[in-house]
Amino acid sequence: MTDIPTITVHPSSAAQAYARVQSGGLDAGAGDGGSSFGATLQRAMEGAVEAGHTADAQAMTALSGNGNLTEVVTAVARAQLALQSATAIRDRVVQAYQDIIRMAI
């Protein structure tokens, strides 16, 4: 089964990221084991797509008469949660972009 991707932030890595931003090295995290926001977002979206594919596969197996209803419902629920998370992230990114555009310089 595919788990829903999560993002874990440790205090030490958060402090290092803050220091990199303060020094002007926004992309410096890729070389020292850290990951960029874009890479994390891409992994989360790939996880959401994979959850959708798993739900489709489970549904097709059930339609052919070989599936388990509990597995189908679980796969569809995971796909729904992943889609809701992706939608919430998209809404937040759009809102942040709009807030930046409205800022006075």
Secondary structure, 3 states (H helix, E strand, C coil): CCCCCCCCCCHHHHHHHHHHHHHCCCCHHHCCCCCCHHHHHHHHHHHHHHHHHHHHHHHHHHHCCCCCHHHHHHHHHHHHHHHHHHHHHHHHHHHHHHHHHHCCC
